[in-house]
Amino acid sequence: MPEAATLSILLAMGAPKIWRSLFSDASWRPWLAFLAALFGLPMDEAMAEMFRACTGRLTLPTGPFSEAAIICGRRAGKSRILAVIAVFLACFVDWAPYLAPGEMATIAVLCVDRAQARTILRYCKGLLDAVAKLAALVEGEHSQRITLPSRRVVIEVQTASFQLTRGYSFAAVLADEVAFWQTAEDSAASDVEILRALRPGLLTLRPAGSLLLLASSPYSRKGALWDVFRRYYGEDKAPVLVWKAPSRDESDAERE
C-alpha cells in the first residue's frame, strides 16, 4: 500500500490493494475528474474537458479547494463519493499536528434524514472493510460514527441540525442533499445558519486541508446551494468549486 504522504485520492481509488475493484467501471470517470479538480491533482485531456463542461470554467485549477459544491441528478453516485472522501481524509491525511492533546478531528457527514445518514455510513464501513489494513484502524461499532483512534479521527454521520455544529474541530463537513434542508431565512435551523455555524470549526485544521463540501440534486432557486451556484459557477477565479453534472451515465448508475 502506498505511503499516506504520497497517496492521492485518485491513487487510492486506482490502487489494486485499496479501492480499484470498486471504481474500475467507466461510469466513475466523471467523478474522478471532479476529485482531481477538488484536490488540485493533475488532469489528462479527458478530465480537463469534463472539468470545463461541468464547471463553466476555462482555466484548470492550480491547487486544491477548501470549499466546493456538487449539483447532480439523483442516482448519480454522490453518496458513495462522499463516503470515499470521508474515508480517504480519515485514513490518509495526518491531522494530528493541528490537534490539541486528546482532541479528535471530526469528519461530519450531515444528511437530510436518518435513512440517508445510515446509507452513507454503510458505504464508509464498506470502504474500510474492503482493505484489511484500513479495517484494523476502526475501534468499536456505533450506529452514527466510526472511530479511528490511531488516526485521531471520527467519521460522524448525523441529520442536519444547528446544535450539532458546535464544539468540533472539523477535518471536513460533507453536507448531503443540502438543497432540501430548511431554507427559511428567519430560522436558526436554516441551511445558511447551519453552514455559518460550522465554518469556524474548519479553521483549526485548514492548514492540513479541511474541506466543506455541499452536495445535492437540484431543487429550487433559493437557499445556500443556490447562492453558491449563482455566485461562483463559471467564474475562473472563484474560491469555491461548483460542479454541475449528472456525474455518471444514468443507464449505468446505481441507486444511492
VENTABEL-V233818 format. One record per backbone hydrogen bond with DSSP energy under -1.0 kcal/mol. NH is the residue of the N-H (numbers start at 1). CO is the residue of the C=O. If there is no record, write none. Layout:
nh:NH co:CO
nh:NH co:CO
This chain:
nh:6 co:3
nh:12 co:8
nh:13 co:9
nh:14 co:10
nh:18 co:15
nh:19 co:12
nh:20 co:15
nh:22 co:19
nh:23 co:19
nh:28 co:25
nh:29 co:26
nh:32 co:28
nh:33 co:29
nh:34 co:30
nh:35 co:31
nh:36 co:32
nh:37 co:33
nh:38 co:34
nh:39 co:35
nh:41 co:36
nh:48 co:44
nh:49 co:45
nh:50 co:46
nh:51 co:47
nh:52 co:48
nh:53 co:49
nh:54 co:50
nh:55 co:51
nh:56 co:52
nh:65 co:38
nh:68 co:212
nh:69 co:241
nh:70 co:214
nh:71 co:243
nh:72 co:216
nh:81 co:77
nh:82 co:78
nh:83 co:79
nh:84 co:80
nh:85 co:81
nh:86 co:82
nh:87 co:83
nh:88 co:84
nh:89 co:85
nh:90 co:86
nh:91 co:87
nh:92 co:88
nh:98 co:95
nh:99 co:96
nh:103 co:100
nh:105 co:152
nh:106 co:169
nh:107 co:154
nh:108 co:172
nh:109 co:156
nh:110 co:174
nh:111 co:158
nh:117 co:113
nh:118 co:114
nh:119 co:115
nh:120 co:116
nh:121 co:117
nh:122 co:118
nh:123 co:119
nh:124 co:120
nh:125 co:121
nh:126 co:122
nh:127 co:123
nh:128 co:124
nh:129 co:125
nh:130 co:126
nh:131 co:128
nh:135 co:131
nh:136 co:132
nh:137 co:134
nh:138 co:135
nh:139 co:147
nh:146 co:155
nh:148 co:153
nh:151 co:148
nh:153 co:148
nh:154 co:105
nh:155 co:146
nh:156 co:107
nh:157 co:144
nh:158 co:109
nh:160 co:111
nh:165 co:162
nh:170 co:201
nh:171 co:106
nh:172 co:106
nh:173 co:211
nh:174 co:108
nh:175 co:213
nh:176 co:110
nh:177 co:215
nh:178 co:215
nh:180 co:177
nh:181 co:178
nh:187 co:184
nh:190 co:187
nh:191 co:182
nh:194 co:190
nh:195 co:191
nh:196 co:192
nh:197 co:193
nh:198 co:194
nh:199 co:195
nh:201 co:198
nh:202 co:199
nh:203 co:200
nh:206 co:203
nh:208 co:205
nh:209 co:206
nh:210 co:205
nh:211 co:171
nh:212 co:66
nh:213 co:173
nh:214 co:68
nh:215 co:175
nh:216 co:70
nh:222 co:220
nh:227 co:223
nh:228 co:224
nh:229 co:225
nh:230 co:226
nh:231 co:227
nh:232 co:228
nh:233 co:229
nh:234 co:55
nh:235 co:232
nh:238 co:235
nh:241 co:67
nh:243 co:69
nh:244 co:54
nh:245 co:71
nh:252 co:249
nh:253 co:249
